[in-house]
Amino acid sequence: MMSNPYGDHLAEAVNSASPLELVVLLYSKLNGSVTAARRCLASGDIAGRARHVSRAMEILAELSSALDVGRGGDVAVNLASIYAFALVSLQEANSTQSDGPLEVTERVLAPLTEAWRELCPEGCNGGAPPVEVLNLRSPEGAPVSCCG
């Protein structure tokens, strides 16, 4: 079986990333998933919406599990609250098939994403913005995912 060069590149990027780079990668993918869910909802693609909402929820769960309240203090507690709110909003969007909770989630997460990117000097990985790694496409044109 041939290996996927895009998957190999992504795996290499993830394996060599610093913790800060990983957070930036996850936030980029999280925002992309919420945006894609909104697009799918607008076009009537129920399966696509559900897939992207599920991926966003998985990323939020991963970010939540990485929080260290002991070392992160109030920042970690506040992030945990935001992640919990976003999870509830995503569940509501999925169950009601409505855009409002997706739009709210996107609006709440956008400033956090930008803040993490600003903490990551020059894209963290030698100048290439982390989002470029996440926007890779397989030879068939399907997006390459770091989360499944």
N, C-alpha and C positions, 0 to 999 in steps of 0.2 A: 504494500500500500504506500502510495506517495504521500509525503508530508505536505502540508499546506504552507507555502512560504509566508503568507500573511499571518497565519496562526503562529508560525515559528517566530516571526518578528515581534508579534504582540507578546508571546510568552517570554521572549528575551527582554522586552521592555519592562514587563511586569516583574520578572525575576531580578532585574538589575535596578529597579526603582527604589528610591528611598521611601520611608514612611510618608513623608510630605507629598512626594510624587504620586504615591498610591491614592492618597486622599483626593488629590486634584483629578486623577484619572477617574476615580469613582464618582466624584461630583459631576464631571463632564458627561459621563455615561448616564448618570441619574437624570440630568437635565435633558439629555437627548432622548431618553426613554419617555419622560413626561411629555415632551414636545411631540414625539412620534405617536404617543397614545392620543393626544388631542387631534392630530391629523387623521388617525384611523377612525376616531369617533366621528369626526366631521364627514368622512367619506363613507361611513356605514360599515367599516371593516371591524366587526365585533371581535373576531378572533385576534386580529392584530392589536386592537385596543387592549384586550385582556392580556396578551403576551407582554406588551410594553408596560402596562401597569404592574404586572407580576414582577417584571425585571426591576422596575423602580422600587418596588417594595423589598425585593431581595437586597438591593444595594443599600437601602435605608436600614435594613436589619443588620447588614454587615457594618455600616458606619456606627450604628448604635452599639453593637457588640465590641467595637474597638475603643469606645470611650473609657477613660480611666478617671473616674470622679475624684479619686484620691490625689492624683497629680494634676488633674485639669480643673478642679475646683468648680467655681461658678460657671465657667465657660462650658465645661463638660455637662453640667446640670442643665444649662440653658440649651445646649445642642440636643441633649436627650429629649427635652420638651418639644423642641422644633421637630425632631425626627418623629416623635410620637404623634404630633399634630399632622404631619405630612402623611404618615401611615394611615391615620383615620380618614383623611381627605381622599387618599387614593382608594381606600376601600369603599368609601361612599361613591366616588366617581365610577368605580367598577360596578357596584351593585345597582346604582340608579341610571347608569349610562348617561351621565350628564357632564358637561364641560366645566361648569362652575368650580367644582372642587379641584379639577386638574389645573385650571387657570390660577386658582389661589395657591396651589402647591408650587406651581412654576414661579409665581411672583414671590413667594416666601423663600424659595431656594436660590433664586438668582443672585441676591446680594452675597449670600454665603459662598457661592461658587466663585464669584469675582474676588472676594476676600481671600479665599484659599489660593487662587491663581496669583494674586499679588504677593503672597508669601513665598511663592515658588519662583525664585529668580530665573529669568530667561528660560522659562518652561521647565526648569529643574534638570532637564536631560541634555544639556549642552546646546541649548538654543531652540530645539524643536518643541513647539507647544504640545502638551500632553494630548490635547484634543486631536492632533494630527494622527497620533497612534490609534486613537479610538475610531477615526473615520475611515480606516482601511476597509477595502472591499475585497471579497474573495474573487477568484477568477470568474465565477458565475454572476458576480455583481451583488451578492448578498453581503450585508454588513458582517464584519468579524466582531465577535463579542468577547469581552473578558469575563463575562458573567454567565455564560451558558447559552 
